[in-house]
Amino acid sequence: MEEAREVFYRICPRCARAVPLASSERYCTNDGTRLLEACPGCGARITSPYARFCGRCGREFRLETRALEDKAGQGGLG
């Protein structure tokens, strides 16, 4: 009997779209956000296409996008 191979995913922290890690996509085709390959907190691979939080450290993946938006808002463009 063959062992099941674990599949890893990239997830968009903005819209939660998931693609298999084997895909060549690096940016979300819905909104252009860079896809996360692993938890930004602990580096654990994403093992579920439905994950919203890291299974190892509990970090919310959307926090990565919120932090980037906060920095952009503070820097200003004018």
MDTraj code that builds the backbone (N, CA, C; nanometers):
import mdtraj as md
import numpy as np

residues = "MET GLU GLU ALA ARG GLU VAL PHE TYR ARG ILE CYS PRO ARG CYS ALA ARG ALA VAL PRO LEU ALA SER SER GLU ARG TYR CYS THR ASN ASP GLY THR ARG LEU LEU GLU ALA CYS PRO GLY CYS GLY ALA ARG ILE THR SER PRO TYR ALA ARG PHE CYS GLY ARG CYS GLY ARG GLU PHE ARG LEU GLU THR ARG ALA LEU GLU ASP LYS ALA GLY GLN GLY GLY LEU GLY".split()
xyz = np.array([
    [0.0833, -0.1184, 0.0000],
    [0.0000, 0.0000, 0.0000],
    [0.0882, 0.1253, 0.0000],
    [0.0562, 0.2199, -0.0860],
    [0.1346, 0.3435, -0.0957],
    [0.1015, 0.4400, 0.0163],
    [0.2043, 0.5082, 0.0654],
    [0.1805, 0.6116, 0.1656],
    [0.1344, 0.7381, 0.0956],
    [0.0420, 0.8092, 0.1578],
    [-0.0058, 0.9351, 0.1017],
    [0.1019, 1.0422, 0.1191],
    [0.1284, 1.1156, 0.0109],
    [0.2246, 1.2257, 0.0189],
    [0.1560, 1.3486, 0.0751],
    [0.2236, 1.4184, 0.1623],
    [0.1676, 1.5409, 0.2178],
    [0.1757, 1.6511, 0.1119],
    [0.0666, 1.7228, 0.0950],
    [0.0599, 1.8326, -0.0011],
    [0.0681, 1.9634, 0.0756],
    [0.1488, 2.0551, 0.0254],
    [0.1613, 2.1878, 0.0865],
    [0.0986, 2.2909, -0.0053],
    [0.0613, 2.4048, 0.0520],
    [-0.0102, 2.5076, -0.0225],
    [0.0522, 2.6449, -0.0045],
    [0.0225, 2.7323, -0.0992],
    [0.0444, 2.8762, -0.0856],
    [-0.0938, 2.9363, -0.0641],
    [-0.1025, 3.0351, 0.0231],
    [-0.2311, 3.0986, 0.0530],
    [-0.2185, 3.2496, 0.0397],
    [-0.3220, 3.3097, -0.0185],
    [-0.3285, 3.4554, -0.0251],
    [-0.3751, 3.5067, 0.1103],
    [-0.2957, 3.5904, 0.1763],
    [-0.3363, 3.6403, 0.3072],
    [-0.4496, 3.7430, 0.2985],
    [-0.4793, 3.7922, 0.1784],
    [-0.5870, 3.8902, 0.1629],
    [-0.7218, 3.8233, 0.1387],
    [-0.7296, 3.7291, 0.0424],
    [-0.8594, 3.6703, 0.0060],
    [-0.8707, 3.5221, 0.0406],
    [-0.7644, 3.4613, 0.0903],
    [-0.7601, 3.3212, 0.1341],
    [-0.7613, 3.2204, 0.0191],
    [-0.7354, 3.2642, -0.1024],
    [-0.7247, 3.1712, -0.2154],
    [-0.6017, 3.0832, -0.1937],
    [-0.6159, 2.9537, -0.2190],
    [-0.5051, 2.8596, -0.1998],
    [-0.4690, 2.7934, -0.3311],
    [-0.3403, 2.7697, -0.3499],
    [-0.2906, 2.6944, -0.4656],
    [-0.1858, 2.5957, -0.4140],
    [-0.1733, 2.4796, -0.4781],
    [-0.0703, 2.3843, -0.4356],
    [0.0692, 2.4465, -0.4477],
    [0.1565, 2.4128, -0.3570],
    [0.2929, 2.4640, -0.3576],
    [0.3642, 2.4282, -0.4876],
    [0.3260, 2.3179, -0.5498],
    [0.3878, 2.2755, -0.6752],
    [0.3524, 2.3689, -0.7919],
    [0.2508, 2.4512, -0.7750],
    [0.2112, 2.5464, -0.8791],
    [0.3196, 2.6522, -0.8965],
    [0.3274, 2.7092, -1.0149],
    [0.4258, 2.8150, -1.0397],
    [0.3760, 2.9525, -0.9953],
    [0.2502, 2.9628, -0.9514],
    [0.1945, 3.0914, -0.9085],
    [0.2644, 3.1418, -0.7823],
    [0.3013, 3.2675, -0.7830],
    [0.3622, 3.3319, -0.6654],
    [0.2759, 3.4464, -0.6145],
    [0.1843, 3.4945, -0.6999],
    [0.0950, 3.6053, -0.6656],
    [-0.0487, 3.5622, -0.6887],
    [-0.1391, 3.6131, -0.6084],
    [-0.2807, 3.5796, -0.6186],
    [-0.3379, 3.6351, -0.7491],
    [-0.4067, 3.5519, -0.8226],
    [-0.4684, 3.5973, -0.9469],
    [-0.5979, 3.6741, -0.9213],
    [-0.6470, 3.6741, -0.7979],
    [-0.7664, 3.7520, -0.7634],
    [-0.7331, 3.8974, -0.7317],
    [-0.6223, 3.9186, -0.6582],
    [-0.5948, 4.0551, -0.6116],
    [-0.4484, 4.0977, -0.6181],
    [-0.3608, 4.0125, -0.6684],
    [-0.2207, 4.0500, -0.6874],
    [-0.1321, 4.0430, -0.5643],
    [-0.1866, 3.9973, -0.4519],
    [-0.1088, 3.9866, -0.3281],
    [-0.0114, 3.8694, -0.3380],
    [0.1104, 3.8879, -0.2844],
    [0.2077, 3.7772, -0.2836],
    [0.1554, 3.6653, -0.1945],
    [0.1608, 3.5433, -0.2448],
    [0.1116, 3.4276, -0.1705],
    [0.2108, 3.3857, -0.0618],
    [0.1577, 3.3442, 0.0520],
    [0.2410, 3.2929, 0.1609],
    [0.2720, 3.1462, 0.1349],
    [0.3983, 3.1085, 0.1449],
    [0.4383, 2.9683, 0.1299],
    [0.4453, 2.8979, 0.2640],
    [0.4637, 2.9750, 0.3672],
    [0.4781, 2.9204, 0.5026],
    [0.4325, 3.0256, 0.6025],
    [0.4134, 2.9853, 0.7238],
    [0.3724, 3.0784, 0.8284],
    [0.4801, 3.1851, 0.8474],
    [0.4430, 3.3133, 0.8431],
    [0.5418, 3.4184, 0.8648],
    [0.5918, 3.4240, 1.0097],
    [0.5213, 3.3572, 1.1006],
    [0.5620, 3.3565, 1.2403],
    [0.6647, 3.2509, 1.2743],
    [0.6385, 3.1268, 1.2295],
    [0.7269, 3.0164, 1.2695],
    [0.7875, 2.9399, 1.1529],
    [0.7431, 2.9686, 1.0308],
    [0.7998, 2.9028, 0.9131],
    [0.7391, 2.7681, 0.8783],
    [0.6347, 2.7266, 0.9514],
    [0.5709, 2.5982, 0.9216],
    [0.5034, 2.6037, 0.7845],
    [0.5134, 2.4937, 0.7104],
    [0.4469, 2.4838, 0.5805],
    [0.2957, 2.4806, 0.6002],
    [0.2219, 2.5301, 0.5026],
    [0.0759, 2.5330, 0.5079],
    [0.0247, 2.4014, 0.4501],
    [-0.0455, 2.3233, 0.5323],
    [-0.0859, 2.1887, 0.4930],
    [-0.2332, 2.1758, 0.4573],
    [-0.3094, 2.2851, 0.4676],
    [-0.4512, 2.2811, 0.4333],
    [-0.4869, 2.3995, 0.3447],
    [-0.5637, 2.3772, 0.2379],
    [-0.6051, 2.4892, 0.1542],
    [-0.7084, 2.5778, 0.2236],
    [-0.7593, 2.5332, 0.3378],
    [-0.8603, 2.6086, 0.4126],
    [-0.8028, 2.6787, 0.5351],
    [-0.6722, 2.6678, 0.5561],
    [-0.6091, 2.7224, 0.6765],
    [-0.6214, 2.8750, 0.6820],
    [-0.6583, 2.9253, 0.7959],
    [-0.6604, 3.0695, 0.8220],
    [-0.5604, 3.1054, 0.9316],
    [-0.5217, 3.0025, 1.0070],
    [-0.4276, 3.0169, 1.1175],
    [-0.3219, 2.9078, 1.1052],
    [-0.2041, 2.9340, 1.1566],
    [-0.0970, 2.8349, 1.1566],
    [-0.1290, 2.7242, 1.2570],
    [-0.1143, 2.6003, 1.2132],
    [-0.1384, 2.4869, 1.3013],
    [-0.0314, 2.4685, 1.4070],
    [0.0856, 2.5274, 1.3860],
    [0.1952, 2.5129, 1.4822],
    [0.1949, 2.6243, 1.5870],
    [0.1891, 2.7510, 1.5425],
    [0.2016, 2.8622, 1.6384],
    [0.0732, 2.9424, 1.6576],
    [-0.0279, 2.9193, 1.5729],
    [-0.1559, 2.9872, 1.5895],
    [-0.1660, 3.1249, 1.5262],
    [-0.0624, 3.1684, 1.4561],
    [-0.0655, 3.3012, 1.3947],
    [-0.1707, 3.3073, 1.2841],
    [-0.2433, 3.4190, 1.2801],
    [-0.3425, 3.4394, 1.1746],
    [-0.2711, 3.4859, 1.0487],
    [-0.2938, 3.4186, 0.9370],
    [-0.2257, 3.4541, 0.8130],
    [-0.2663, 3.5923, 0.7625],
    [-0.3888, 3.6372, 0.7867],
    [-0.4331, 3.7689, 0.7415],
    [-0.3586, 3.8813, 0.8130],
    [-0.2985, 3.8547, 0.9277],
    [-0.2222, 3.9573, 0.9985],
    [-0.1066, 4.0076, 0.9139],
    [-0.0524, 3.9220, 0.8294],
    [0.0581, 3.9611, 0.7421],
    [0.0133, 4.0732, 0.6484],
    [-0.1056, 4.0614, 0.5925],
    [-0.1578, 4.1642, 0.5030],
    [-0.1904, 4.2910, 0.5797],
    [-0.2501, 4.2773, 0.6970],
    [-0.2851, 4.3954, 0.7768],
    [-0.1605, 4.4751, 0.8137],
    [-0.0529, 4.4058, 0.8481],
    [0.0718, 4.4742, 0.8839],
    [0.1261, 4.5518, 0.7642],
    [0.1211, 4.4932, 0.6456],
    [0.1692, 4.5620, 0.5256],
    [0.0825, 4.6834, 0.4938],
    [-0.0502, 4.6706, 0.5108],
    [-0.1399, 4.7826, 0.4850],
    [-0.1146, 4.8953, 0.5838],
    [-0.0895, 4.8616, 0.7108],
    [-0.0607, 4.9631, 0.8120],
    [0.0661, 5.0403, 0.7770],
    [0.1703, 4.9696, 0.7345],
    [0.2962, 5.0355, 0.6977],
    [0.2765, 5.1279, 0.5787],
    [0.1996, 5.0839, 0.4805],
    [0.1748, 5.1659, 0.3613],
    [0.0966, 5.2913, 0.3991],
    [0.0024, 5.2779, 0.4900],
    [-0.0777, 5.3922, 0.5337],
    [0.0030, 5.4928, 0.6128],
    [0.1002, 5.4477, 0.6887],
    [0.1828, 5.5368, 0.7692],
    [0.2838, 5.6123, 0.6842],
    [0.3312, 5.5474, 0.5781],
    [0.4314, 5.6099, 0.4925],
    [0.3734, 5.7214, 0.4076],
    [0.2484, 5.7051, 0.3683],
    [0.1831, 5.8068, 0.2868],
    [0.2434, 5.8178, 0.1482],
    [0.1653, 5.8653, 0.0576],
    [0.2114, 5.8819, -0.0794],
    [0.2130, 6.0280, -0.1208],
    [0.1889, 6.1198, -0.0315],
    [0.1795, 6.2588, -0.0737],
    [0.2639, 6.3476, -0.0013],
])
top = md.Topology()
chain = top.add_chain()
for i, resn in enumerate(residues, 1):
    res = top.add_residue(resn, chain, resSeq=i)
    for name in ("N", "CA", "C"):
        top.add_atom(name, md.element.get_by_symbol(name[0]), res)
traj = md.Trajectory(xyz[None], top)
